[in-house]
C-alpha cells in the first residue's frame, strides 16, 4: 500500500510532529523546484519580475500615503 504524501505508514512509535516536518521539507523542495523552473523560462521570469515590481510599487504607494496622511 502506498501513501500519497510519500511518508512511511504510521506506527505506534511514530510522532505526528515529525511526519509534519518531513512533509513540509518535501513540499519546500517542490516549491524551490517550481521557482527555479519558472525563473528559467523567459516568459515566466518576466511574469515574476512584473509581479514583484507591482508589489513593490503598491507597498511604496501605501507607505507614502501613510506618511502623508
N, C-alpha and C positions, 0 to 999 in steps of 0.2 A: 504494500500500500504506500503511495506517495502522498506527501503533504504539499499543498500549494505554495507555502512560504519557504520551502526547501529546508525546513528545520527537522531535526530528528523527532521521532514520535515521543510524546510525553511519557515520563516515568514517575515513579513515586519520589525519587530523589531530585527531580527536575525543579528548578526555581523559575517561576514565571518571569521575574525581573530580568534574568539573564537571557531568556528567549527574546524578550522585547528589545534588549540592547543588541543582540545578534541580528535581529531583523532590521533594526534601524541602521546598523552598519551596512547591511546588504542593500538597503534602499538608497543610502548615501552613495554607494558605488554606482548604482544605476543613474542617480541624479548627476553625478560627476561625468559619467559617460555621455549622458544626454547633452550636457552643457558643452562638452568637447566636440561632440558631433555637430551641434548647432553652430558652434564657432568656426568649424572647418568649412561649412557651407557658406559661400559668399552671400547668398540671399538671407540666410539665417543670421549671419553676422550683421548685416545691415539692419535687420529687424531688431536684434538685440541692442545695437547702438542707438537706434531711434527710440526704443522703449526707455533705455536708461537716460538719454538726453531729455526725453519728455518728463520722466520722473524728477530729474534734477531741476528742470525748469519749473515744475509745479512746486517743488519744495522751496526753491528760491522765491517764487511768487508768494507763497504762504508766509515765509519769513519776512519779506519786505512789507507785505500788507500788515503783518502783526506788529512790526516796528512803527509803521505809520499811524496805525490806529492805536 
